[in-house]
Amino acid sequence: MILIILLFLFHINLFVSPCQWYEEFSAHCSGAGTYSCGICECDDAHFGRRCECDTNHLKAGAGDDMTAGCRPDNATAVDCSGRGMCVCGQCECESRANPEEQITGAFCECDNFSCDRYDGVLCSGPEQGTCECGQCVCKPGWTHGARGQACDCRTGNDTCVAPGGNGEVCSGRGRCECGKCRCSEEEATGRRYTGQFCEKCTWTKRKTRVSVYLMMKTNCRFEFVYWYNRTSIVVEAQKERQCPPQVFILGIVLGVIGAIVLIGLALLLLWKLLTTIHDRREFAKFEKERTLAKWDTGENPIYKQATSTFKNPTYAGK
């Protein structure tokens, strides 16, 4: 009996004795828990498999939701803006293949590569602007132009003043837009200014469009339009001539002849029909009269004697 009890106690000791060892503030538990039997028992301020998470980093009011700190609000269902992983209630943003492209922000909502581009260059280049959280931040002397938010427009007028001139912007004949002169044009006089600094003057006629028709002997016509553009004449002409529809005379003649022939045939058929009806009526009338006729069968009603007797009234009987 005593031997059985000793063996039982020894058997229990084999299973219990290994877990009696433990290590407080173990490195396996990030120094924030007790390591025993391969499991970390974290203190009240930490959690996680290896006690690597700090409760102080959790979002206030999140309760047991360990990922609440990875979303800006409850209306957002995607952690870390879909560009990172939620670890211990905090976002760890993913890395890009290009080391110069970075995703940042508490919720991985910012980056330095999705800003507007000018001619394919991000924020028009590092000399003009930098990309911060999806927006171009312009360097001094640059601003956003009409084509986007890419710091592609100069703020100063230095590049619009002719060197050695009178110091006027665009020679006083235009306005400076994004560091380039936009020259004006006088509609009343037809005067137009050109050049980098609007220093050149040209005369142009008004752009009045004139339509002209050129008639040909075949009753066909060409139409073209011309107007003056700066110092030249612009002409737009038709590629194909406009002709009245041609009359198919042979077809008309053949049609008239065919119509006459058809009318003649129709009249002949009508005449034939009428004569046939008339002949049939006459024949029927003759048959009827022949049937109703009564004469002596021994005498031919149309026979006449060969001897005729005449009396002379002046003859006295001698």
C-alpha positions as CSV (number, residue, x, y, z in Angstrom):
1,M,0.0,0.0,0.0
2,I,2.8,2.4,0.9
3,L,4.6,1.5,-2.3
4,I,1.5,2.3,-4.4
5,I,1.2,5.7,-2.7
6,L,4.9,6.5,-3.4
7,L,4.5,5.6,-7.0
8,F,1.4,7.8,-7.3
9,L,3.2,10.8,-5.8
10,F,6.2,10.3,-8.0
11,H,3.9,10.2,-11.1
12,I,2.3,13.5,-10.1
13,N,5.6,15.1,-9.5
14,L,6.7,14.2,-13.0
15,F,3.9,16.3,-14.4
16,V,3.9,19.1,-11.8
17,S,7.5,19.7,-11.2
18,P,8.4,21.1,-14.6
19,C,5.8,23.9,-14.3
20,Q,6.9,24.8,-10.8
21,W,9.8,26.7,-12.5
22,Y,9.0,30.3,-13.4
23,E,10.9,33.5,-14.3
24,E,9.6,36.9,-13.4
25,F,10.2,39.8,-15.7
26,S,11.4,37.3,-18.3
27,A,12.9,38.4,-21.5
28,H,10.5,36.0,-23.3
29,C,7.7,38.2,-22.0
30,S,9.3,41.5,-23.0
31,G,10.3,42.1,-19.4
32,A,6.6,42.7,-18.5
33,G,5.5,39.4,-17.3
34,T,6.3,36.0,-15.8
35,Y,7.3,33.1,-18.0
36,S,6.1,29.8,-16.8
37,C,5.5,26.5,-18.7
38,G,6.1,28.3,-22.0
39,I,3.4,30.9,-21.4
40,C,3.7,34.6,-20.5
41,E,1.6,35.9,-17.7
42,C,1.6,39.6,-18.3
43,D,1.2,42.3,-15.7
44,D,-1.8,44.6,-15.7
45,A,-0.2,47.2,-17.9
46,H,0.7,44.9,-20.8
47,F,-0.9,42.3,-23.0
48,G,-0.1,40.2,-26.0
49,R,1.5,36.8,-26.6
50,R,4.9,38.0,-25.3
51,C,3.5,41.0,-23.3
52,E,4.8,43.2,-26.0
53,C,1.7,45.5,-26.0
54,D,1.2,48.4,-23.6
55,T,-2.3,49.2,-22.4
56,N,-1.4,52.9,-22.3
57,H,-1.2,52.9,-26.1
58,L,-4.8,51.7,-26.5
59,K,-7.4,54.2,-27.6
60,A,-9.5,55.7,-24.8
61,G,-12.9,54.1,-24.6
62,A,-11.9,51.2,-26.8
63,G,-12.6,48.6,-24.2
64,D,-11.5,45.1,-25.4
65,D,-11.2,46.2,-29.0
66,M,-7.5,46.0,-29.5
67,T,-7.7,47.5,-33.1
68,A,-9.7,50.6,-32.2
69,G,-6.5,52.6,-32.1
70,C,-5.9,51.8,-35.8
71,R,-9.0,53.6,-37.1
72,P,-9.7,57.3,-36.9
73,D,-13.3,56.8,-36.0
74,N,-16.0,54.1,-35.6
75,A,-17.3,54.9,-39.1
76,T,-14.2,53.5,-40.6
77,A,-14.0,49.7,-40.9
78,V,-10.6,49.4,-42.4
79,D,-7.6,49.4,-40.1
80,C,-4.6,51.6,-40.9
81,S,-6.3,53.0,-44.1
82,G,-5.6,49.6,-45.7
83,R,-1.9,50.4,-46.0
84,G,-0.5,48.8,-42.8
85,M,-1.0,46.3,-40.0
86,C,-2.5,47.0,-36.6
87,V,-0.1,45.8,-33.9
88,C,-0.9,46.5,-30.2
89,G,-3.5,49.0,-31.1
90,Q,-1.1,51.0,-33.3
91,C,-0.5,51.1,-37.0
92,E,2.7,49.8,-38.6
93,C,2.6,51.2,-42.1
94,E,3.8,49.0,-45.0
95,S,7.0,49.7,-46.9
96,R,7.2,50.6,-50.5
97,A,9.5,49.1,-53.2
98,N,10.9,52.5,-53.7
99,P,12.7,53.5,-50.4
100,E,12.1,57.2,-51.1
101,E,8.3,56.6,-51.1
102,Q,7.0,56.4,-47.5
103,I,3.6,55.9,-45.9
104,T,3.2,57.8,-42.6
105,G,0.6,58.9,-40.1
106,A,-1.1,57.5,-37.1
107,F,-3.4,55.6,-39.4
108,C,-1.1,55.4,-42.4
109,E,-3.2,58.0,-44.1
110,C,-0.3,60.1,-45.4
111,D,2.3,59.5,-48.0
112,N,4.9,61.5,-50.1
113,F,4.2,60.1,-53.6
114,S,0.5,60.7,-54.4
115,C,0.6,64.5,-55.0
116,D,-0.1,66.2,-58.2
117,R,2.5,66.1,-61.0
118,Y,3.6,68.6,-63.6
119,D,4.9,67.1,-66.8
120,G,5.2,63.8,-64.9
121,V,7.4,65.3,-62.1
122,L,6.1,65.2,-58.5
123,C,5.3,68.7,-57.3
124,S,7.3,70.0,-60.3
125,G,10.5,68.8,-58.7
126,P,12.2,69.2,-55.3
127,E,13.3,72.7,-56.2
128,Q,9.7,73.9,-56.5
129,G,7.8,71.8,-53.9
130,T,7.6,68.7,-51.8
131,C,4.9,66.2,-51.3
132,E,3.6,66.0,-47.7
133,C,0.6,63.9,-46.8
134,G,-0.7,63.9,-50.3
135,Q,-0.4,67.7,-50.8
136,C,2.3,69.7,-52.5
137,V,4.0,72.2,-50.2
138,C,5.5,74.9,-52.5
139,K,8.9,76.4,-51.9
140,P,9.3,80.2,-51.7
141,G,8.7,81.8,-55.1
142,W,6.3,79.1,-56.3
143,T,2.6,78.5,-56.1
144,H,-0.1,76.4,-57.7
145,G,-1.1,77.1,-61.2
146,A,-4.3,76.6,-63.2
147,R,-3.3,73.1,-64.2
148,G,-3.4,71.6,-60.7
149,Q,-1.8,71.7,-57.3
150,A,1.8,71.0,-58.4
151,C,3.7,74.2,-57.5
152,D,4.2,74.9,-61.2
153,C,3.6,78.6,-61.2
154,R,6.0,81.3,-60.2
155,T,4.9,84.0,-57.8
156,G,7.3,86.7,-59.0
157,N,7.4,88.8,-62.2
158,D,11.2,88.7,-62.6
159,T,11.1,86.4,-65.6
160,C,8.5,88.7,-67.3
161,V,10.8,91.8,-67.4
162,A,13.0,92.2,-70.4
163,P,16.7,92.7,-69.5
164,G,17.9,96.1,-70.4
165,G,14.4,97.4,-70.8
166,N,12.4,100.0,-69.0
167,G,11.5,97.6,-66.2
168,E,7.9,97.2,-67.2
169,V,6.3,93.8,-66.8
170,C,5.8,92.3,-70.3
171,S,6.8,95.7,-71.8
172,G,3.5,97.1,-70.6
173,R,1.7,95.1,-73.3
174,G,0.5,92.1,-71.4
175,R,0.3,90.4,-68.1
176,C,2.6,87.9,-66.3
177,E,1.1,84.5,-65.6
178,C,3.2,81.9,-63.9
179,G,6.4,83.6,-64.9
180,K,5.4,83.9,-68.6
181,C,4.1,86.9,-70.5
182,R,0.6,86.7,-72.0
183,C,0.5,89.4,-74.6
184,S,-2.5,91.4,-75.4
185,E,-4.2,92.3,-78.7
186,E,-6.1,95.4,-79.6
187,E,-9.2,94.3,-81.4
188,A,-10.1,97.9,-82.5
189,T,-6.8,98.5,-84.4
190,G,-5.8,94.9,-85.1
191,R,-2.5,95.5,-83.3
192,R,-1.0,92.3,-81.8
193,Y,2.0,91.9,-79.6
194,T,4.2,88.8,-79.5
195,G,7.6,87.7,-78.2
196,Q,8.9,86.5,-74.9
197,F,8.3,90.0,-73.3
198,C,5.6,91.2,-75.8
199,E,8.2,93.4,-77.4
200,K,7.2,92.7,-81.0
201,C,4.2,94.3,-82.6
202,T,2.4,93.0,-85.7
203,W,-0.6,94.3,-87.5
204,T,-3.4,92.0,-88.5
205,K,-6.7,92.4,-90.1
206,R,-9.8,91.4,-88.3
207,K,-10.8,87.8,-88.6
208,T,-13.7,88.3,-90.8
209,R,-14.7,85.1,-92.6
210,V,-15.7,85.7,-96.3
211,S,-17.5,83.0,-98.2
212,V,-17.0,82.8,-102.0
213,Y,-18.7,80.6,-104.6
214,L,-17.0,79.7,-107.9
215,M,-19.4,78.6,-110.6
216,M,-18.3,76.4,-113.5
217,K,-19.7,75.8,-117.0
218,T,-21.1,72.5,-115.9
219,N,-23.3,74.3,-113.3
220,C,-21.1,72.9,-110.6
221,R,-19.6,75.2,-107.9
222,F,-16.8,75.3,-105.4
223,E,-17.2,77.0,-102.0
224,F,-14.3,78.4,-100.0
225,V,-13.9,80.7,-97.1
226,Y,-10.9,82.9,-96.3
227,W,-9.9,85.3,-93.5
228,Y,-6.8,87.1,-92.4
229,N,-4.8,85.6,-89.5
230,R,-1.9,87.8,-88.3
231,T,0.1,88.4,-91.5
232,S,-1.2,85.6,-93.7
233,I,-4.5,84.6,-95.3
234,V,-6.2,81.4,-94.3
235,V,-8.3,79.7,-96.9
236,E,-10.6,76.7,-96.4
237,A,-11.9,75.2,-99.6
238,Q,-14.2,72.3,-100.4
239,K,-12.5,69.1,-101.6
240,E,-15.4,68.1,-103.8
241,R,-17.4,70.3,-106.1
242,Q,-21.2,70.7,-105.6
243,C,-23.1,69.8,-108.8
244,P,-26.9,69.7,-109.4
245,P,-28.3,66.3,-109.9
246,Q,-27.9,65.0,-113.4
247,V,-31.0,64.3,-115.5
248,F,-31.1,60.8,-117.1
249,I,-32.5,61.8,-120.5
250,L,-32.4,58.3,-122.0
251,G,-34.3,56.9,-119.1
252,I,-37.0,59.6,-119.5
253,V,-37.3,58.8,-123.3
254,L,-37.5,55.1,-122.7
255,G,-40.0,55.7,-120.0
256,V,-42.2,57.8,-122.3
257,I,-42.0,55.2,-125.1
258,G,-42.8,52.4,-122.7
259,A,-45.7,54.3,-121.4
260,I,-47.1,54.9,-124.9
261,V,-46.7,51.3,-125.8
262,L,-48.4,50.2,-122.6
263,I,-51.3,52.6,-123.3
264,G,-51.6,51.3,-126.9
265,L,-51.7,47.7,-125.7
266,A,-54.3,48.6,-123.1
267,L,-56.4,50.3,-125.8
268,L,-56.1,47.3,-128.1
269,L,-57.1,45.0,-125.4
270,L,-60.0,47.2,-124.5
271,W,-61.1,47.3,-128.3
272,K,-60.8,43.5,-128.6
273,L,-62.8,43.1,-125.4
274,L,-65.6,45.4,-126.7
275,T,-65.7,43.8,-130.1
276,T,-65.9,40.3,-128.6
277,I,-68.8,41.3,-126.4
278,H,-70.6,42.9,-129.4
279,D,-70.1,39.9,-131.6
280,R,-71.4,37.6,-128.9
281,R,-74.5,39.7,-128.4
282,E,-75.2,39.7,-132.2
283,F,-74.7,36.0,-132.5
284,A,-77.0,35.4,-129.5
285,K,-79.6,37.7,-131.2
286,F,-79.3,35.8,-134.4
287,E,-79.7,32.5,-132.7
288,K,-82.8,33.7,-131.0
289,E,-84.4,35.1,-134.2
290,R,-83.6,31.9,-136.0
291,T,-85.3,29.9,-133.3
292,L,-88.4,32.0,-133.3
293,A,-88.8,32.2,-137.2
294,K,-91.9,30.4,-138.8
295,W,-92.2,29.6,-142.5
296,D,-93.1,26.7,-144.7
297,T,-90.5,24.1,-144.7
298,G,-91.3,23.3,-148.4
299,E,-90.6,26.8,-149.7
300,N,-87.5,28.7,-149.4
301,P,-88.4,32.1,-148.0
302,I,-85.6,33.8,-149.8
303,Y,-86.4,32.1,-153.3
304,K,-87.5,34.4,-156.1
305,Q,-89.0,33.3,-159.4
306,A,-87.0,33.9,-162.5
307,T,-90.1,35.3,-164.4
308,S,-91.6,38.6,-163.6
309,T,-94.8,40.1,-164.9
310,F,-95.3,43.8,-165.4
311,K,-98.6,45.6,-166.7
312,N,-98.5,48.7,-168.8
313,P,-101.2,51.0,-167.6
314,T,-101.5,52.7,-171.0
315,Y,-102.1,49.4,-172.8
316,A,-105.8,49.0,-173.8
317,G,-105.8,45.3,-173.8
318,K,-104.7,44.8,-177.3
